[in-house]
Amino acid sequence: MNQLTTFESRLDSWNQLRNQVKCLPLKEALEGINLWWFNLPWTAYHLHWDDRSTWPDPWELLSDNIFCEVARGLGITYTITLLDRADMMSAELVLTNEGHNLVLVDKSKYILNWDKTTIVNIIPEVKRVEKRLKYAEIKQQYT
């Protein structure tokens, strides 16, 4: 992952990720997606929910190479929507009242963008959502 210093290398690695997880069982696929995005360089602030109409598409996001918690969550949801798997169509990016930007899948059974290695729901505050971007809305960001 550390060799992803160019847009081309990130794009190639992201394509490989999608190919690797497209046929895996749901939990394994989500773990792979979550881990891949957690391994990109993190920054404190870049995207904000109030600027949602100007958020980058998946390719711009990879090109920008600036991954705050919102950007990482957006990248996770882009990856999920591009897979177009029926078992992932419940995915949504949410902002909790605690300020966490999480990706919820399968009625919040899985929570991505919380921890690098754990995606099973153990977070009680997920029930209090301030803002939400559903699967279909996420696809509209890039179609």
The 8 nearest C-alpha neighbors of each residue, nearest first, counted from 0:
[[1, 2, 3, 38, 39, 35, 12, 9],
 [0, 2, 3, 4, 39, 38, 40, 9],
 [1, 3, 0, 4, 8, 5, 9, 12],
 [4, 2, 8, 9, 1, 5, 0, 6],
 [3, 5, 2, 8, 6, 1, 9, 7],
 [6, 4, 8, 7, 3, 9, 62, 2],
 [5, 7, 9, 62, 8, 10, 61, 4],
 [8, 6, 10, 5, 9, 11, 3, 12],
 [7, 9, 11, 3, 5, 10, 6, 12],
 [10, 8, 12, 6, 3, 11, 7, 13],
 [9, 11, 7, 13, 8, 12, 6, 14],
 [10, 12, 8, 14, 9, 13, 7, 15],
 [11, 13, 15, 9, 14, 10, 8, 16],
 [14, 12, 16, 10, 15, 11, 9, 17],
 [13, 15, 11, 17, 16, 12, 10, 18],
 [14, 16, 12, 18, 13, 17, 19, 11],
 [17, 15, 13, 19, 14, 18, 12, 20],
 [16, 18, 14, 20, 19, 15, 21, 13],
 [17, 19, 15, 16, 21, 20, 14, 22],
 [20, 18, 16, 17, 21, 15, 22, 23],
 [19, 21, 28, 23, 17, 22, 18, 16],
 [20, 22, 18, 17, 23, 19, 82, 28],
 [23, 21, 20, 24, 19, 28, 18, 25],
 [22, 24, 20, 28, 21, 27, 25, 19],
 [23, 25, 27, 26, 28, 22, 20, 29],
 [24, 26, 28, 27, 29, 23, 86, 87],
 [25, 27, 29, 28, 24, 30, 109, 23],
 [28, 26, 30, 29, 24, 25, 23, 31],
 [27, 29, 20, 25, 31, 23, 30, 26],
 [28, 30, 32, 26, 31, 27, 33, 25],
 [31, 29, 27, 33, 28, 32, 34, 26],
 [32, 30, 28, 34, 29, 33, 35, 27],
 [33, 31, 29, 35, 30, 34, 28, 36],
 [32, 34, 30, 36, 31, 35, 111, 29],
 [33, 35, 37, 31, 36, 32, 115, 30],
 [36, 34, 32, 38, 37, 33, 31, 39],
 [37, 35, 38, 33, 34, 39, 71, 32],
 [38, 36, 34, 35, 39, 115, 33, 71],
 [37, 39, 36, 35, 34, 0, 40, 1],
 [38, 40, 37, 36, 41, 66, 35, 0],
 [41, 39, 66, 38, 42, 65, 64, 37],
 [40, 42, 66, 67, 39, 43, 65, 68],
 [43, 41, 67, 66, 44, 65, 40, 45],
 [42, 44, 67, 41, 45, 68, 66, 65],
 [45, 43, 67, 42, 46, 68, 47, 66],
 [44, 46, 67, 47, 65, 43, 66, 70],
 [47, 45, 69, 70, 44, 48, 67, 54],
 [48, 46, 49, 50, 45, 51, 69, 44],
 [47, 49, 51, 50, 46, 69, 130, 94],
 [48, 50, 47, 51, 52, 46, 53, 54],
 [51, 49, 48, 47, 52, 53, 54, 46],
 [50, 52, 54, 48, 53, 49, 47, 46],
 [51, 53, 50, 54, 49, 140, 55, 48],
 [54, 52, 51, 50, 55, 140, 56, 46],
 [53, 55, 51, 52, 50, 56, 46, 140],
 [56, 54, 59, 60, 53, 57, 58, 140],
 [55, 57, 141, 59, 58, 140, 60, 54],
 [58, 56, 60, 59, 77, 61, 55, 74],
 [57, 59, 61, 60, 56, 62, 55, 10],
 [60, 58, 62, 55, 56, 61, 57, 63],
 [59, 61, 57, 63, 58, 62, 55, 56],
 [62, 60, 58, 64, 59, 63, 57, 6],
 [61, 63, 59, 6, 60, 64, 58, 5],
 [64, 62, 60, 65, 61, 59, 6, 66],
 [65, 63, 61, 62, 66, 60, 40, 6],
 [66, 64, 63, 42, 67, 45, 41, 40],
 [67, 65, 41, 70, 71, 42, 40, 64],
 [66, 68, 42, 70, 44, 43, 69, 41],
 [67, 69, 71, 70, 72, 100, 66, 112],
 [68, 70, 72, 71, 67, 100, 46, 73],
 [71, 69, 73, 66, 67, 72, 68, 74],
 [70, 72, 74, 68, 73, 66, 69, 67],
 [73, 71, 75, 69, 74, 70, 112, 68],
 [72, 74, 70, 76, 71, 75, 69, 77],
 [75, 73, 71, 77, 72, 76, 70, 78],
 [74, 76, 72, 78, 73, 77, 71, 79],
 [77, 75, 79, 73, 78, 74, 80, 72],
 [78, 76, 74, 80, 79, 75, 81, 73],
 [77, 79, 75, 81, 76, 80, 74, 82],
 [78, 80, 76, 82, 77, 81, 75, 87],
 [81, 79, 77, 83, 82, 78, 76, 138],
 [80, 82, 78, 83, 79, 77, 138, 17],
 [81, 83, 79, 80, 84, 21, 78, 17],
 [84, 82, 80, 81, 85, 79, 88, 87],
 [85, 83, 87, 86, 82, 88, 80, 21],
 [84, 86, 88, 87, 83, 89, 82, 80],
 [87, 85, 84, 88, 25, 89, 105, 104],
 [86, 88, 84, 85, 89, 90, 104, 79],
 [89, 87, 90, 85, 86, 134, 84, 83],
 [88, 90, 87, 104, 105, 134, 91, 106],
 [91, 89, 104, 88, 103, 134, 87, 133],
 [90, 92, 133, 103, 132, 134, 102, 93],
 [91, 93, 102, 132, 101, 131, 103, 133],
 [94, 92, 131, 101, 130, 100, 95, 132],
 [93, 95, 100, 130, 129, 99, 128, 98],
 [96, 94, 128, 97, 98, 99, 129, 127],
 [95, 97, 98, 129, 128, 127, 94, 99],
 [98, 96, 95, 99, 124, 94, 127, 125],
 [99, 97, 95, 96, 94, 100, 129, 128],
 [100, 98, 95, 94, 97, 101, 96, 113],
 [101, 99, 94, 93, 69, 68, 72, 98],
 [102, 100, 112, 93, 92, 111, 99, 72],
 [101, 103, 92, 111, 91, 110, 72, 112],
 [102, 104, 107, 110, 91, 90, 109, 101],
 [103, 105, 90, 109, 107, 89, 106, 108],
 [104, 106, 108, 107, 89, 109, 90, 87],
 [105, 107, 108, 104, 89, 103, 109, 90],
 [108, 106, 103, 109, 104, 105, 110, 120],
 [107, 109, 105, 120, 106, 119, 104, 110],
 [110, 108, 119, 104, 107, 118, 120, 103],
 [111, 109, 103, 118, 120, 102, 119, 107],
 [110, 112, 102, 118, 113, 101, 33, 103],
 [111, 113, 101, 72, 114, 102, 33, 110],
 [114, 112, 111, 101, 110, 115, 118, 117],
 [115, 113, 117, 116, 112, 118, 111, 37],
 [114, 116, 34, 37, 117, 33, 113, 112],
 [115, 117, 114, 34, 118, 30, 33, 113],
 [118, 116, 114, 119, 115, 30, 113, 111],
 [117, 119, 110, 109, 111, 120, 30, 116],
 [120, 118, 109, 117, 110, 108, 121, 111],
 [121, 119, 109, 108, 110, 122, 118, 107],
 [120, 122, 119, 123, 110, 118, 108, 109],
 [121, 123, 120, 124, 125, 110, 119, 126],
 [122, 124, 125, 121, 126, 120, 127, 95],
 [125, 123, 126, 127, 122, 95, 97, 96],
 [126, 124, 127, 123, 95, 122, 128, 107],
 [125, 127, 124, 128, 123, 95, 107, 122],
 [128, 126, 125, 124, 95, 96, 129, 97],
 [127, 129, 95, 130, 96, 94, 126, 125],
 [128, 130, 95, 96, 94, 127, 131, 93],
 [131, 129, 94, 93, 128, 132, 95, 48],
 [130, 132, 93, 92, 133, 94, 91, 129],
 [133, 131, 92, 91, 136, 93, 137, 134],
 [134, 132, 91, 136, 135, 137, 131, 92],
 [133, 135, 137, 136, 90, 91, 88, 138],
 [136, 134, 138, 137, 133, 139, 132, 80],
 [137, 135, 139, 133, 138, 134, 132, 140],
 [136, 138, 134, 139, 140, 135, 133, 132],
 [137, 139, 135, 140, 136, 141, 142, 80],
 [138, 140, 136, 142, 137, 141, 135, 134],
 [139, 141, 138, 137, 56, 142, 136, 54],
 [142, 140, 56, 139, 138, 57, 137, 55],
 [141, 139, 140, 138, 56, 137, 136, 135]]
